[in-house]
Amino acid sequence: MPAPGEALVRVTRSGGFAGETHTVIVKGDGSWSRLDAKAEPEGTGKLSEQELAALRTALREADFARQPRIATGGPKIYDGFFYAFVHGGYEVAGEQGSLPPALVKVADALPPFTRG
């Protein structure tokens, strides 16, 4: 596990109806920041202990070392999102409809990609 100030996970989500790109970075202490497409800060916060524990569990269960580098094979979701996850020295990416359930669980445990 990373030190409190080091990145635990970084996830970039792009696409959707509006074609936007946002990145969420969660550090080992649960603090997080959200960046826009130009890597400009959009927001910050801190996960509760319970939220951080849920994210850590989802990351552990996802077993990034065993995930395909690019998830494929799911149904095409028009105006869907493309996700790129970075965790523990691994990068895994895929379209919304192709993400394995374990990565969906990770995405669901993250802070929001947009305000509101």
N, CA, C and O atoms as CSV, one atom per row, in Angstrom:
chain,resi,resn,atom,element,x,y,z
A,1,MET,N,N,0.835,-1.185,0.000
A,1,MET,CA,C,0.000,0.000,0.000
A,1,MET,C,C,0.879,1.248,0.000
A,1,MET,O,O,1.936,1.266,0.631
A,2,PRO,N,N,0.447,2.281,-0.700
A,2,PRO,CA,C,1.251,3.501,-0.774
A,2,PRO,C,C,1.234,4.263,0.554
A,2,PRO,O,O,0.348,4.075,1.388
A,3,ALA,N,N,2.216,5.108,0.721
A,3,ALA,CA,C,2.254,6.003,1.875
A,3,ALA,C,C,1.079,6.973,1.768
A,3,ALA,O,O,0.528,7.154,0.683
A,4,PRO,N,N,0.690,7.598,2.880
A,4,PRO,CA,C,-0.471,8.486,2.872
A,4,PRO,C,C,-0.470,9.548,1.783
A,4,PRO,O,O,-1.530,9.857,1.237
A,5,GLY,N,N,0.683,10.118,1.449
A,5,GLY,CA,C,0.735,11.173,0.446
A,5,GLY,C,C,0.924,10.698,-0.979
A,5,GLY,O,O,0.906,11.510,-1.904
A,6,GLU,N,N,1.106,9.402,-1.176
A,6,GLU,CA,C,1.325,8.856,-2.516
A,6,GLU,C,C,0.000,8.406,-3.130
A,6,GLU,O,O,-0.957,8.107,-2.416
A,7,ALA,N,N,-0.041,8.362,-4.445
A,7,ALA,CA,C,-1.265,7.978,-5.145
A,7,ALA,C,C,-1.597,6.512,-4.908
A,7,ALA,O,O,-0.758,5.631,-5.098
A,8,LEU,N,N,-2.821,6.267,-4.495
A,8,LEU,CA,C,-3.349,4.918,-4.357
A,8,LEU,C,C,-3.892,4.462,-5.706
A,8,LEU,O,O,-3.629,3.344,-6.148
A,9,VAL,N,N,-4.647,5.335,-6.346
A,9,VAL,CA,C,-5.224,5.025,-7.656
A,9,VAL,C,C,-5.449,6.327,-8.414
A,9,VAL,O,O,-5.732,7.378,-7.839
A,10,ARG,N,N,-5.308,6.207,-9.736
A,10,ARG,CA,C,-5.582,7.335,-10.636
A,10,ARG,C,C,-6.483,6.784,-11.733
A,10,ARG,O,O,-6.155,5.785,-12.373
A,11,VAL,N,N,-7.624,7.441,-11.948
A,11,VAL,CA,C,-8.558,6.980,-12.974
A,11,VAL,C,C,-8.964,8.165,-13.837
A,11,VAL,O,O,-9.392,9.204,-13.334
A,12,THR,N,N,-8.822,7.991,-15.136
A,12,THR,CA,C,-9.255,9.005,-16.093
A,12,THR,C,C,-10.477,8.466,-16.823
A,12,THR,O,O,-10.478,7.342,-17.327
A,13,ARG,N,N,-11.507,9.285,-16.867
A,13,ARG,CA,C,-12.745,8.922,-17.575
A,13,ARG,C,C,-12.948,9.940,-18.688
A,13,ARG,O,O,-12.938,11.147,-18.449
A,14,SER,N,N,-13.132,9.444,-19.902
A,14,SER,CA,C,-13.337,10.335,-21.037
A,14,SER,C,C,-14.529,9.861,-21.854
A,14,SER,O,O,-14.948,8.706,-21.774
A,15,GLY,N,N,-15.063,10.790,-22.641
A,15,GLY,CA,C,-16.183,10.454,-23.509
A,15,GLY,C,C,-17.497,10.921,-22.932
A,15,GLY,O,O,-17.601,12.003,-22.353
A,16,GLY,N,N,-18.498,10.080,-23.104
A,16,GLY,CA,C,-19.838,10.457,-22.671
A,16,GLY,C,C,-20.488,11.370,-23.689
A,16,GLY,O,O,-19.887,11.716,-24.706
A,17,PHE,N,N,-21.698,11.749,-23.412
A,17,PHE,CA,C,-22.473,12.606,-24.315
A,17,PHE,C,C,-21.750,13.920,-24.605
A,17,PHE,O,O,-21.745,14.397,-25.740
A,18,ALA,N,N,-21.143,14.499,-23.576
A,18,ALA,CA,C,-20.470,15.792,-23.725
A,18,ALA,C,C,-19.014,15.665,-24.172
A,18,ALA,O,O,-18.377,16.673,-24.477
A,19,GLY,N,N,-18.485,14.455,-24.214
A,19,GLY,CA,C,-17.111,14.252,-24.656
A,19,GLY,C,C,-16.070,14.864,-23.730
A,19,GLY,O,O,-15.047,15.368,-24.193
A,20,GLU,N,N,-16.320,14.826,-22.447
A,20,GLU,CA,C,-15.417,15.430,-21.475
A,20,GLU,C,C,-14.408,14.427,-20.931
A,20,GLU,O,O,-14.616,13.215,-20.994
A,21,THR,N,N,-13.314,14.957,-20.396
A,21,THR,CA,C,-12.287,14.136,-19.755
A,21,THR,C,C,-12.056,14.662,-18.348
A,21,THR,O,O,-11.854,15.859,-18.142
A,22,HIS,N,N,-12.088,13.751,-17.384
A,22,HIS,CA,C,-11.828,14.096,-15.989
A,22,HIS,C,C,-10.972,12.993,-15.379
A,22,HIS,O,O,-11.120,11.820,-15.722
A,23,THR,N,N,-10.082,13.375,-14.479
A,23,THR,CA,C,-9.221,12.427,-13.786
A,23,THR,C,C,-9.423,12.588,-12.287
A,23,THR,O,O,-9.480,13.703,-11.770
A,24,VAL,N,N,-9.529,11.462,-11.602
A,24,VAL,CA,C,-9.611,11.449,-10.143
A,24,VAL,C,C,-8.384,10.726,-9.620
A,24,VAL,O,O,-8.070,9.616,-10.051
A,25,ILE,N,N,-7.692,11.368,-8.685
A,25,ILE,CA,C,-6.521,10.775,-8.042
A,25,ILE,C,C,-6.831,10.663,-6.557
A,25,ILE,O,O,-7.154,11.655,-5.903
A,26,VAL,N,N,-6.729,9.446,-6.031
A,26,VAL,CA,C,-6.943,9.220,-4.605
A,26,VAL,C,C,-5.612,8.809,-3.996
A,26,VAL,O,O,-4.957,7.887,-4.481
A,27,LYS,N,N,-5.220,9.492,-2.942
A,27,LYS,CA,C,-3.963,9.186,-2.247
A,27,LYS,C,C,-4.219,8.168,-1.143
A,27,LYS,O,O,-5.362,7.867,-0.801
A,28,GLY,N,N,-3.132,7.651,-0.599
A,28,GLY,CA,C,-3.206,6.618,0.419
A,28,GLY,C,C,-3.946,7.017,1.680
A,28,GLY,O,O,-4.456,6.155,2.397
A,29,ASP,N,N,-4.015,8.319,1.966
A,29,ASP,CA,C,-4.720,8.786,3.161
A,29,ASP,C,C,-6.199,9.081,2.886
A,29,ASP,O,O,-6.925,9.504,3.785
A,30,GLY,N,N,-6.645,8.858,1.643
A,30,GLY,CA,C,-8.039,9.099,1.283
A,30,GLY,C,C,-8.296,10.470,0.701
A,30,GLY,O,O,-9.402,10.740,0.233
A,31,SER,N,N,-7.292,11.356,0.718
A,31,SER,CA,C,-7.494,12.657,0.085
A,31,SER,C,C,-7.541,12.449,-1.422
A,31,SER,O,O,-6.860,11.576,-1.960
A,32,TRP,N,N,-8.342,13.250,-2.090
A,32,TRP,CA,C,-8.482,13.089,-3.536
A,32,TRP,C,C,-8.510,14.447,-4.220
A,32,TRP,O,O,-8.818,15.472,-3.611
A,33,SER,N,N,-8.180,14.422,-5.496
A,33,SER,CA,C,-8.287,15.612,-6.328
A,33,SER,C,C,-8.857,15.207,-7.675
A,33,SER,O,O,-8.658,14.091,-8.155
A,34,ARG,N,N,-9.563,16.140,-8.260
A,34,ARG,CA,C,-10.174,15.920,-9.574
A,34,ARG,C,C,-9.581,16.946,-10.527
A,34,ARG,O,O,-9.494,18.131,-10.206
A,35,LEU,N,N,-9.169,16.473,-11.713
A,35,LEU,CA,C,-8.548,17.320,-12.720
A,35,LEU,C,C,-9.387,17.328,-13.991
A,35,LEU,O,O,-10.061,16.348,-14.305
A,36,ASP,N,N,-9.342,18.440,-14.718
A,36,ASP,CA,C,-10.051,18.503,-15.997
A,36,ASP,C,C,-9.135,17.980,-17.107
A,36,ASP,O,O,-8.055,17.458,-16.834
A,37,ALA,N,N,-9.572,18.124,-18.346
A,37,ALA,CA,C,-8.818,17.602,-19.490
A,37,ALA,C,C,-7.446,18.240,-19.640
A,37,ALA,O,O,-6.551,17.637,-20.232
A,38,LYS,N,N,-7.263,19.447,-19.115
A,38,LYS,CA,C,-5.973,20.139,-19.197
A,38,LYS,C,C,-5.152,19.933,-17.926
A,38,LYS,O,O,-4.158,20.627,-17.711
A,39,ALA,N,N,-5.563,18.983,-17.081
A,39,ALA,CA,C,-4.907,18.680,-15.808
A,39,ALA,C,C,-4.968,19.856,-14.839
A,39,ALA,O,O,-4.116,19.994,-13.960
A,40,GLU,N,N,-5.980,20.696,-15.008
A,40,GLU,CA,C,-6.211,21.806,-14.079
A,40,GLU,C,C,-7.108,21.301,-12.948
A,40,GLU,O,O,-8.040,20.537,-13.199
A,41,PRO,N,N,-6.842,21.713,-11.718
A,41,PRO,CA,C,-7.658,21.261,-10.583
A,41,PRO,C,C,-9.116,21.678,-10.720
A,41,PRO,O,O,-9.422,22.808,-11.101
A,42,GLU,N,N,-10.005,20.747,-10.403
A,42,GLU,CA,C,-11.448,21.008,-10.427
A,42,GLU,C,C,-12.084,20.834,-9.059
A,42,GLU,O,O,-13.173,21.351,-8.811
A,43,GLY,N,N,-11.432,20.128,-8.190
A,43,GLY,CA,C,-11.999,19.908,-6.869
A,43,GLY,C,C,-11.125,18.993,-6.045
A,43,GLY,O,O,-10.277,18.275,-6.574
A,44,THR,N,N,-11.342,19.027,-4.742
A,44,THR,CA,C,-10.609,18.171,-3.822
A,44,THR,C,C,-11.552,17.709,-2.726
A,44,THR,O,O,-12.654,18.236,-2.573
A,45,GLY,N,N,-11.114,16.736,-1.980
A,45,GLY,CA,C,-11.908,16.245,-0.864
A,45,GLY,C,C,-11.161,15.139,-0.154
A,45,GLY,O,O,-9.983,14.889,-0.411
A,46,LYS,N,N,-11.863,14.491,0.735
A,46,LYS,CA,C,-11.261,13.380,1.455
A,46,LYS,C,C,-12.331,12.324,1.692
A,46,LYS,O,O,-13.430,12.621,2.161
A,47,LEU,N,N,-11.983,11.079,1.356
A,47,LEU,CA,C,-12.886,9.966,1.598
A,47,LEU,C,C,-12.979,9.702,3.096
A,47,LEU,O,O,-12.010,9.895,3.830
A,48,SER,N,N,-14.141,9.266,3.540
A,48,SER,CA,C,-14.264,8.837,4.928
A,48,SER,C,C,-13.476,7.541,5.095
A,48,SER,O,O,-13.104,6.908,4.107
A,49,GLU,N,N,-13.224,7.150,6.322
A,49,GLU,CA,C,-12.506,5.896,6.562
A,49,GLU,C,C,-13.244,4.726,5.927
A,49,GLU,O,O,-12.622,3.822,5.371
A,50,GLN,N,N,-14.565,4.743,6.009
A,50,GLN,CA,C,-15.383,3.674,5.433
A,50,GLN,C,C,-15.277,3.666,3.902
A,50,GLN,O,O,-15.163,2.601,3.295
A,51,GLU,N,N,-15.314,4.839,3.286
A,51,GLU,CA,C,-15.186,4.937,1.830
A,51,GLU,C,C,-13.803,4.493,1.370
A,51,GLU,O,O,-13.671,3.798,0.363
A,52,LEU,N,N,-12.774,4.895,2.110
A,52,LEU,CA,C,-11.412,4.497,1.756
A,52,LEU,C,C,-11.243,2.986,1.893
A,52,LEU,O,O,-10.600,2.356,1.054
A,53,ALA,N,N,-11.809,2.410,2.934
A,53,ALA,CA,C,-11.738,0.955,3.110
A,53,ALA,C,C,-12.444,0.243,1.959
A,53,ALA,O,O,-11.951,-0.772,1.467
A,54,ALA,N,N,-13.591,0.765,1.523
A,54,ALA,CA,C,-14.321,0.158,0.404
A,54,ALA,C,C,-13.507,0.247,-0.888
A,54,ALA,O,O,-13.479,-0.701,-1.672
A,55,LEU,N,N,-12.848,1.385,-1.106
A,55,LEU,CA,C,-12.009,1.543,-2.301
A,55,LEU,C,C,-10.829,0.588,-2.245
A,55,LEU,O,O,-10.519,-0.065,-3.242
A,56,ARG,N,N,-10.169,0.495,-1.107
A,56,ARG,CA,C,-9.026,-0.424,-0.972
A,56,ARG,C,C,-9.454,-1.874,-1.217
A,56,ARG,O,O,-8.733,-2.640,-1.856
A,57,THR,N,N,-10.626,-2.243,-0.708
A,57,THR,CA,C,-11.143,-3.599,-0.931
A,57,THR,C,C,-11.405,-3.829,-2.409
A,57,THR,O,O,-11.037,-4.870,-2.953
A,58,ALA,N,N,-12.043,-2.857,-3.066
A,58,ALA,CA,C,-12.332,-2.987,-4.502
A,58,ALA,C,C,-11.040,-3.105,-5.306
A,58,ALA,O,O,-10.964,-3.900,-6.242
A,59,LEU,N,N,-10.027,-2.320,-4.950
A,59,LEU,CA,C,-8.740,-2.388,-5.658
A,59,LEU,C,C,-8.077,-3.743,-5.457
A,59,LEU,O,O,-7.554,-4.325,-6.407
A,60,ARG,N,N,-8.095,-4.245,-4.239
A,60,ARG,CA,C,-7.482,-5.547,-3.955
A,60,ARG,C,C,-8.211,-6.654,-4.721
A,60,ARG,O,O,-7.576,-7.520,-5.323
A,61,GLU,N,N,-9.543,-6.622,-4.695
A,61,GLU,CA,C,-10.326,-7.654,-5.378
A,61,GLU,C,C,-10.197,-7.570,-6.894
A,61,GLU,O,O,-10.360,-8.577,-7.582
A,62,ALA,N,N,-9.907,-6.390,-7.421
A,62,ALA,CA,C,-9.767,-6.237,-8.878
A,62,ALA,C,C,-8.529,-6.955,-9.398
A,62,ALA,O,O,-8.482,-7.330,-10.569
A,63,ASP,N,N,-7.516,-7.154,-8.539
A,63,ASP,CA,C,-6.303,-7.876,-8.910
A,63,ASP,C,C,-5.770,-7.393,-10.266
A,63,ASP,O,O,-5.793,-8.120,-11.259
A,64,PHE,N,N,-5.299,-6.164,-10.273
A,64,PHE,CA,C,-4.856,-5.516,-11.506
A,64,PHE,C,C,-3.844,-6.340,-12.287
A,64,PHE,O,O,-3.824,-6.278,-13.516
A,65,ALA,N,N,-3.012,-7.101,-11.611
A,65,ALA,CA,C,-2.002,-7.903,-12.302
A,65,ALA,C,C,-2.640,-8.943,-13.219
A,65,ALA,O,O,-2.022,-9.366,-14.196
A,66,ARG,N,N,-3.844,-9.351,-12.922
A,66,ARG,CA,C,-4.521,-10.380,-13.730
A,66,ARG,C,C,-5.541,-9.814,-14.712
A,66,ARG,O,O,-6.146,-10.562,-15.480
A,67,GLN,N,N,-5.730,-8.513,-14.692
A,67,GLN,CA,C,-6.681,-7.888,-15.622
A,67,GLN,C,C,-6.034,-7.748,-17.002
A,67,GLN,O,O,-4.824,-7.548,-17.102
A,68,PRO,N,N,-6.839,-7.853,-18.066
A,68,PRO,CA,C,-6.270,-7.571,-19.388
A,68,PRO,C,C,-5.901,-6.098,-19.473
A,68,PRO,O,O,-6.563,-5.250,-18.875
A,69,ARG,N,N,-4.855,-5.801,-20.208
A,69,ARG,CA,C,-4.415,-4.402,-20.354
A,69,ARG,C,C,-5.524,-3.538,-20.931
A,69,ARG,O,O,-5.733,-2.409,-20.488
A,70,ILE,N,N,-6.237,-4.071,-21.924
A,70,ILE,CA,C,-7.383,-3.381,-22.518
A,70,ILE,C,C,-8.573,-4.330,-22.432
A,70,ILE,O,O,-8.556,-5.410,-23.023
A,71,ALA,N,N,-9.599,-3.926,-21.699
A,71,ALA,CA,C,-10.812,-4.736,-21.573
A,71,ALA,C,C,-11.640,-4.585,-22.851
A,71,ALA,O,O,-11.920,-3.471,-23.292
A,72,THR,N,N,-12.025,-5.716,-23.437
A,72,THR,CA,C,-12.806,-5.701,-24.675
A,72,THR,C,C,-13.936,-6.717,-24.571
A,72,THR,O,O,-14.021,-7.488,-23.615
A,73,GLY,N,N,-14.792,-6.696,-25.573
A,73,GLY,CA,C,-15.800,-7.737,-25.692
A,73,GLY,C,C,-17.177,-7.402,-25.178
A,73,GLY,O,O,-18.118,-8.163,-25.402
A,74,GLY,N,N,-17.320,-6.292,-24.502
A,74,GLY,CA,C,-18.633,-5.927,-23.982
A,74,GLY,C,C,-19.480,-5.237,-25.037
A,74,GLY,O,O,-19.007,-4.955,-26.138
A,75,PRO,N,N,-20.721,-4.967,-24.699
A,75,PRO,CA,C,-21.590,-4.281,-25.653
A,75,PRO,C,C,-21.147,-2.829,-25.850
A,75,PRO,O,O,-20.649,-2.189,-24.925
A,76,LYS,N,N,-21.336,-2.330,-27.053
A,76,LYS,CA,C,-21.019,-0.931,-27.361
A,76,LYS,C,C,-22.079,-0.054,-26.707
A,76,LYS,O,O,-23.277,-0.248,-26.914
A,77,ILE,N,N,-21.624,0.911,-25.916
A,77,ILE,CA,C,-22.532,1.873,-25.302
A,77,ILE,C,C,-22.272,3.210,-25.989
A,77,ILE,O,O,-21.244,3.847,-25.755
A,78,TYR,N,N,-23.195,3.624,-26.825
A,78,TYR,CA,C,-23.027,4.885,-27.537
A,78,TYR,C,C,-23.064,6.016,-26.527
A,78,TYR,O,O,-23.897,6.025,-25.620
A,79,ASP,N,N,-22.165,6.961,-26.685
A,79,ASP,CA,C,-21.973,8.055,-25.739
A,79,ASP,C,C,-21.545,7.540,-24.370
A,79,ASP,O,O,-21.758,8.208,-23.359
A,80,GLY,N,N,-20.942,6.356,-24.336
A,80,GLY,CA,C,-20.430,5.791,-23.092
A,80,GLY,C,C,-19.066,6.378,-22.762
A,80,GLY,O,O,-18.546,7.227,-23.486
A,81,PHE,N,N,-18.508,5.919,-21.676
A,81,PHE,CA,C,-17.224,6.416,-21.200
A,81,PHE,C,C,-16.115,5.408,-21.467
A,81,PHE,O,O,-16.356,4.206,-21.584
A,82,PHE,N,N,-14.903,5.925,-21.560
A,82,PHE,CA,C,-13.697,5.116,-21.622
A,82,PHE,C,C,-12.929,5.397,-20.338
A,82,PHE,O,O,-12.741,6.555,-19.965
A,83,TYR,N,N,-12.487,4.347,-19.665
A,83,TYR,CA,C,-11.780,4.476,-18.388
A,83,TYR,C,C,-10.352,3.984,-18.524
A,83,TYR,O,O,-10.083,3.002,-19.216
A,84,ALA,N,N,-9.436,4.677,-17.856
A,84,ALA,CA,C,-8.043,4.238,-17.736
A,84,ALA,C,C,-7.689,4.270,-16.250
A,84,ALA,O,O,-7.687,5.330,-15.624
A,85,PHE,N,N,-7.390,3.097,-15.696
A,85,PHE,CA,C,-7.066,2.937,-14.276
A,85,PHE,C,C,-5.556,2.736,-14.132
A,85,PHE,O,O,-4.948,2.005,-14.914
A,86,VAL,N,N,-4.954,3.381,-13.137
A,86,VAL,CA,C,-3.552,3.155,-12.802
A,86,VAL,C,C,-3.506,2.846,-11.313
A,86,VAL,O,O,-3.930,3.644,-10.476
A,87,HIS,N,N,-2.974,1.655,-11.006
A,87,HIS,CA,C,-2.886,1.232,-9.606
A,87,HIS,C,C,-1.786,0.182,-9.456
A,87,HIS,O,O,-1.704,-0.768,-10.235
A,88,GLY,N,N,-0.953,0.370,-8.452
A,88,GLY,CA,C,0.061,-0.632,-8.126
A,88,GLY,C,C,1.015,-0.963,-9.251
A,88,GLY,O,O,1.484,-2.096,-9.358
A,89,GLY,N,N,1.309,0.017,-10.092
A,89,GLY,CA,C,2.230,-0.217,-11.197
A,89,GLY,C,C,1.580,-0.813,-12.443
A,89,GLY,O,O,2.273,-1.151,-13.402
A,90,TYR,N,N,0.261,-0.942,-12.434
A,90,TYR,CA,C,-0.471,-1.498,-13.575
A,90,TYR,C,C,-1.414,-0.451,-14.137
A,90,TYR,O,O,-1.963,0.371,-13.404
A,91,GLU,N,N,-1.595,-0.493,-15.460
A,91,GLU,CA,C,-2.585,0.349,-16.116
A,91,GLU,C,C,-3.539,-0.557,-16.873
A,91,GLU,O,O,-3.123,-1.411,-17.655
A,92,VAL,N,N,-4.813,-0.357,-16.628
A,92,VAL,CA,C,-5.860,-1.139,-17.263
A,92,VAL,C,C,-6.876,-0.154,-17.812
A,92,VAL,O,O,-7.205,0.830,-17.148
A,93,ALA,N,N,-7.377,-0.402,-19.011
A,93,ALA,CA,C,-8.313,0.522,-19.634
A,93,ALA,C,C,-9.408,-0.240,-20.360
A,93,ALA,O,O,-9.266,-1.426,-20.657
A,94,GLY,N,N,-10.486,0.447,-20.638
A,94,GLY,CA,C,-11.557,-0.164,-21.412
A,94,GLY,C,C,-12.780,0.715,-21.489
A,94,GLY,O,O,-12.962,1.644,-20.703
A,95,GLU,N,N,-13.616,0.394,-22.463
A,95,GLU,CA,C,-14.881,1.100,-22.612
A,95,GLU,C,C,-15.843,0.653,-21.524
A,95,GLU,O,O,-15.737,-0.454,-20.996
A,96,GLN,N,N,-16.759,1.511,-21.208
A,96,GLN,CA,C,-17.728,1.284,-20.142
A,96,GLN,C,C,-18.391,-0.087,-20.225
A,96,GLN,O,O,-18.493,-0.777,-19.210
A,97,GLY,N,N,-18.834,-0.488,-21.382
A,97,GLY,CA,C,-19.534,-1.758,-21.536
A,97,GLY,C,C,-18.635,-2.982,-21.484
A,97,GLY,O,O,-19.128,-4.107,-21.393
A,98,SER,N,N,-17.320,-2.780,-21.540
A,98,SER,CA,C,-16.378,-3.897,-21.532
A,98,SER,C,C,-15.648,-4.078,-20.207
A,98,SER,O,O,-14.914,-5.051,-20.035
A,99,LEU,N,N,-15.839,-3.153,-19.270
A,99,LEU,CA,C,-15.131,-3.263,-17.993
A,99,LEU,C,C,-15.598,-4.486,-17.225
A,99,LEU,O,O,-16.800,-4.723,-17.111
A,100,PRO,N,N,-14.663,-5.266,-16.696
A,100,PRO,CA,C,-15.037,-6.388,-15.843
A,100,PRO,C,C,-15.736,-5.863,-14.583
A,100,PRO,O,O,-15.471,-4.739,-14.155
A,101,PRO,N,N,-16.617,-6.658,-13.991
A,101,PRO,CA,C,-17.330,-6.217,-12.785
A,101,PRO,C,C,-16.405,-5.705,-11.679
A,101,PRO,O,O,-16.775,-4.785,-10.951
A,102,ALA,N,N,-15.224,-6.279,-11.544
A,102,ALA,CA,C,-14.294,-5.831,-10.498
A,102,ALA,C,C,-13.848,-4.390,-10.729
A,102,ALA,O,O,-13.679,-3.638,-9.769
A,103,LEU,N,N,-13.653,-3.992,-11.996
A,103,LEU,CA,C,-13.259,-2.616,-12.276
A,103,LEU,C,C,-14.440,-1.660,-12.151
A,103,LEU,O,O,-14.261,-0.500,-11.781
A,104,VAL,N,N,-15.629,-2.131,-12.453
A,104,VAL,CA,C,-16.835,-1.319,-12.229
A,104,VAL,C,C,-16.957,-1.004,-10.742
A,104,VAL,O,O,-17.318,0.110,-10.363
A,105,LYS,N,N,-16.656,-1.987,-9.911
A,105,LYS,CA,C,-16.705,-1.796,-8.459
A,105,LYS,C,C,-15.687,-0.734,-8.022
A,105,LYS,O,O,-15.980,0.080,-7.147
A,106,VAL,N,N,-14.506,-0.739,-8.622
A,106,VAL,CA,C,-13.503,0.283,-8.320
A,106,VAL,C,C,-14.033,1.655,-8.730
A,106,VAL,O,O,-13.970,2.603,-7.948
A,107,ALA,N,N,-14.552,1.764,-9.943
A,107,ALA,CA,C,-15.081,3.043,-10.424
A,107,ALA,C,C,-16.194,3.554,-9.520
A,107,ALA,O,O,-16.276,4.750,-9.242
A,108,ASP,N,N,-17.043,2.653,-9.067
A,108,ASP,CA,C,-18.155,3.047,-8.192
A,108,ASP,C,C,-17.680,3.522,-6.822
A,108,ASP,O,O,-18.381,4.292,-6.166
A,109,ALA,N,N,-16.512,3.080,-6.381
A,109,ALA,CA,C,-15.979,3.464,-5.071
A,109,ALA,C,C,-15.208,4.784,-5.111
A,109,ALA,O,O,-14.788,5.278,-4.064
A,110,LEU,N,N,-15.016,5.355,-6.283
A,110,LEU,CA,C,-14.274,6.596,-6.419
A,110,LEU,C,C,-15.125,7.814,-6.101
A,110,LEU,O,O,-16.353,7.742,-6.141
A,111,PRO,N,N,-14.481,8.930,-5.784
A,111,PRO,CA,C,-15.218,10.195,-5.698
A,111,PRO,C,C,-15.796,10.527,-7.075
A,111,PRO,O,O,-15.379,9.932,-8.069
A,112,PRO,N,N,-16.739,11.454,-7.156
A,112,PRO,CA,C,-17.347,11.763,-8.456
A,112,PRO,C,C,-16.365,12.373,-9.451
A,112,PRO,O,O,-15.459,13.113,-9.068
A,113,PHE,N,N,-16.549,12.059,-10.713
A,113,PHE,CA,C,-15.690,12.583,-11.769
A,113,PHE,C,C,-16.061,14.023,-12.142
A,113,PHE,O,O,-15.260,14.737,-12.745
A,114,THR,N,N,-17.262,14.440,-11.785
A,114,THR,CA,C,-17.712,15.802,-12.088
A,114,THR,C,C,-18.327,16.423,-10.838
A,114,THR,O,O,-18.695,15.726,-9.893
A,115,ARG,N,N,-18.427,17.723,-10.858
A,115,ARG,CA,C,-19.066,18.426,-9.737
A,115,ARG,C,C,-20.547,18.136,-9.731
A,115,ARG,O,O,-21.156,17.874,-10.768
A,116,GLY,N,N,-21.119,18.189,-8.532
A,116,GLY,CA,C,-22.575,18.069,-8.410
A,116,GLY,C,C,-23.023,16.733,-8.363
A,116,GLY,O,O,-24.225,16.488,-8.261
